[in-house]
Amino acid sequence: MDSSRIFIVGANGQLGTALKQQYPDAQSADIDELDITNRDSVNNYDWSKVDIILNAAAYTNVDGAETDEGRIAAWKVNAEAVGNLVRASWQNKLTIVHISTDYVFDGTKTEHTEDEAFAPLSVYGASKAAGDLLVSQIGKHYILRTSWVIGEGNNFVRTMLGVAKKGIKPTVVADQIGRLTFTSELVRAIDHLLSNNCDFGTYNVTSSGDPVSWADITRKIFELGNYDLNVTNTTTQEYFKGKEGIAPRPLQSTLSLDKIARTGYKPVDWKEDLEKYVRKELAK
Ligand SMILES: NC(=O)c1ccc[n+]([C@@H]2O[C@H](COP(=O)([O-])OP(=O)(O)OC[C@H]3O[C@@H](n4cnc5c(N)ncnc54)[C@H](OP(=O)(O)O)[C@@H]3O)[C@@H](O)[C@H]2O)c1
């Protein structure tokens, strides 16, 4: 694989940043250089120098997508723009790598396999499911379905470290269950699938280890950071009571990792990567 012929879209987000580190020779653009919702800009890009599109762009504001403006933006970026990339991939015989989410499911099953039927609860989830359907129409595609992404950017771990630094004892939801996914794992899985010419299709990719709640993850973050602060459990319903414009969230977010494991990929336990991440954050 010639990494100079990779094109990273949405390059300044959490995953895009990690992909740029993995493939420093790759071409890359975020919305300022290439707005993927602009059909003409995508059509006019010089695709002759590209073999693989890595699409790290998305509208990821889950609650924002429930507003009138956000609903339009989410559908534009997560569905319409994905259609533009799919068209470019098809016309130029490129491979497209796309990222999906556990939010395409309703979270009633304790573990989700790649072939579970879509049942999104939120606008964000529905717009992402539409993107998946578009990508899956062309042969040369990988869809990596993931959950609870942690990388360089705003994320749950950084929020909770900020809370701890202020000495706040948080109340955290304990009925949403899943696993963190460090961007290093997503990048490693993308590289594994591409380098080994694995069969095209959809693969669940998260960090491995025990599925836990956000409250449990907060306790682990505090333990690793040596913060002696109590974490109180709450339910999703209780936490969002009286708040307007909150998107419904799946309660069970755990993705089965059996399919990617069968390709020889070994995911790293989220606790191992969380420890490294917290250390790095506290050393800043
Ligand atoms: N974060 C999670 O917990 C999570 C969970 C499951 C799945 N995922 C999926 O994982 C992928 C990566 O997520 P992430 O956390 O890295 O997202 P992120 O940090 O929000 O990054 C998304 C990037 O896409 C850019 N973008 C937005 N609209 C664009 C457009 N029209 N053209 C070009 N670029 C555009 C954003 O730019 P601006 O910031 O300027 O808008 C941002 O740099 C996404 O597909 C997401 O749906 C994320």
The ligand as a Gaussian input file, in Angstrom:
#p B3LYP/6-31G(d) Opt

LIG

0 1
 N      -16.938000      10.326000      18.816000
 C      -17.542000       9.169000      19.110000
 O      -17.752000       8.819000      20.282000
 C      -17.961000       8.238000      18.000000
 C      -18.638000       7.049000      18.319000
 C      -18.987000       6.162000      17.290000
 C      -18.673000       6.480000      15.989000
 N      -18.045000       7.656000      15.701000
 C      -17.737000       7.954000      14.301000
 O      -16.319000       7.985000      14.171000
 C      -15.963000       8.906000      13.135000
 C      -14.903000       9.857000      13.634000
 O      -15.427000      10.543000      14.788000
 P      -14.579000      11.656000      15.548000
 O      -14.873000      11.532000      16.993000
 O      -13.173000      11.637000      15.068000
 O      -15.338000      12.966000      14.983000
 P      -14.930000      14.486000      15.145000
 O      -13.806000      14.635000      16.098000
 O      -16.200000      15.244000      15.357000
 O      -14.353000      14.830000      13.677000
 C      -15.153000      14.974000      12.546000
 C      -14.416000      15.903000      11.593000
 O      -15.190000      16.022000      10.390000
 C      -15.157000      17.373000      10.002000
 N      -16.263000      17.719000       9.139000
 C      -17.544000      18.033000       9.493000
 N      -18.253000      18.374000       8.400000
 C      -17.413000      18.261000       7.338000
 C      -17.556000      18.488000       5.946000
 N      -18.721000      18.902000       5.429000
 N      -16.502000      18.295000       5.133000
 C      -15.312000      17.893000       5.638000
 N      -15.098000      17.666000       6.946000
 C      -16.147000      17.852000       7.786000
 C      -15.222000      18.112000      11.318000
 O      -14.875000      19.477000      11.155000
 P      -15.526000      20.566000      12.168000
 O      -15.059000      20.189000      13.539000
 O      -14.969000      21.852000      11.663000
 O      -17.017000      20.428000      12.008000
 C      -14.226000      17.325000      12.138000
 O      -12.903000      17.771000      11.922000
 C      -17.273000       9.548000      12.675000
 O      -17.748000       8.895000      11.525000
 C      -18.228000       9.313000      13.832000
 O      -19.579000       9.287000      13.418000
 C      -17.664000       8.532000      16.674000

